[in-house]
């Protein structure tokens, strides 16, 4: 049986991810942070953006299913639960391909956000500048979620 | 004595050179001008070589060359001559005699081996015409009488080096001490003292000691104590030299440091702050890494919080629907077969109905429930972890704030420190001088203690010697059978004591005369009519150090004198020495105004012209030193001769 893989579109694998690696955007290249963690960040950014972007090509394999940690698997499943509820297709939860596909679509959106951050680095901003930007966003998110 | 002429043949760069110093005016002033490298200082060397057989002012270049002129050697070799002869002849006169000093040395034209030099003085009595020829040791002896080597530096010298003559030297002799002792004819008196002493010992004391061995023992003890005293006196002199060196160094370094001691501490503080700032920067980078990790961790946790929350809510709402820990297939089989698939017991109708109800409730497949069950705890963890964001972030912010605050404090401090140290371009130098000064202060303290110990020892030994001498005198008195001998010895001893007293008086008298006359001349050299004179007196200390006293504070202020003032003081001492010594000889000065500032040159020049009315003076200048101003002072109305030395491309020096 073929190993299930998390995929990204060709542009992301050929251009965006190498650029992220080159500039070590937000330390995403530094171990113990791995490709799966990067994928999850992209997926989370896609969810925060509010829309998914369907893979427009058959995609390039990025992460093996066996490399996906329980924590990351749970995040993708949680996303699928929300989707399945909305579409009233709970049985789809058992379909890992659907879960992966959904994750990939949101990650696709997220990688464009990451790409924008890389461009900012290339235009002269520092990693520290971007970190403070992200902190500011996280502060707002935290406020939104937990303010009384 | 005055020099009439100097002739040099094959001496260094001088192939064949003749200077006449004919006195044509009331003033006996003679000027030689030559650029550096032409041979000005070698004229001075030629005088010393002729009279004393050495060349104390040789430069590095000359030291590496043979004494014989290179062209002379070449010409001799080409002409088939085995040797080239170097010759310097000085024609001089006193009131009663004409002297011709001639020194020659042959140099092998092939090997450049320098042979034995010959020194001859021809003396012609002006009145009788009698001629006397003195050679080698006899000639040297006559020079000792006319121009003693011990004080030659006060007759022929490089003015820029003059003040070095007044510095104490490690071999514990000083030029000044030699000068004073020579003037006071101390050596002559010392010889009388020693001679009398040895006569007393040989002809009177020894016979007496043979009569009474105890007397011999006492004398032996006295001799031993005198020897020990001499050793301590030598140690005292060496210690005084060292003390003076330390004092001079401390003074010199204090001037160099010039109140900038704090700069060293400030600089250390500044550097330490820079180091700490560097560490803070590294810590800051480390904190930023932690912020980066914070971002990596909480982007998924916070952005997916709602998703997780919804998912967990859904999972929790379906907990009754989730498959229990039994296989639904077993339930279906049990109902179909009416037998429990696990325990194989027949199932009652109620139990079958119960099982059917459970089967009906299991709406989903096993896979879905597996999935939901597997992610439930992870989702719950994610939700719980998300809430820690603020706490973790605040800790890091606090850490960062502390680092930034500390950095701000250090930067402000360094800004202040930088202003204090920026004007000092030589912090390392100051630190070195301070350390050097500290070492010398410690050494000075040690030496002063040592000096005290030595002086106490000398005092103690003096007392011992005195008491031994008393014992000796008593022993002699008690010697019954030698009254005449005793009387002679006693009388002679008194004579020796008187000679010692006279020596001290002579030295003291000469010292006072020198101090007074030096001060008078010094005042003439530097005093300006419209300014109060800053100095009150000159003193020669016990160890022959020249000291200048301030008119107001009455303390020694040599350290605060300028280089020019020190040079002029040295010159004043030199002229005083000439006048008091009776060695009425010429003064030959190489670069006399080298360090004299513009303000003092006029005074200086006027005094020299005045002195040249009674003393022959020969000066050498470089063209830049013999400026229009100086030419004005030493113009054709006051100078008897003027020579300009030039060279051609072969470096042979000629006169025009």
Interface residues (C-beta under 8 A of the other chain):
Chain A: X26 X27 X28 X33 X37 X40 X41 X43 X44 X45 X47 X48 X70 X71 X73 X74 X75 X77 X78 X79 X81 X82 X85 X90 X91 X93 X94 X127 X128 X131 X134 X135 X138 X139 X141 X142 X145 X146
Chain B: X288 X289 X291 X292 X293 X294 X295 X296 X298 X299 X300 X302 X303 X304 X305 X306 X307 X308 X310 X311 X312 X314 X315 X364 X365 X367 X368 X370 X371 X372 X374 X375 X378 X379 X381 X382 X386 X387 X389 X390 X393
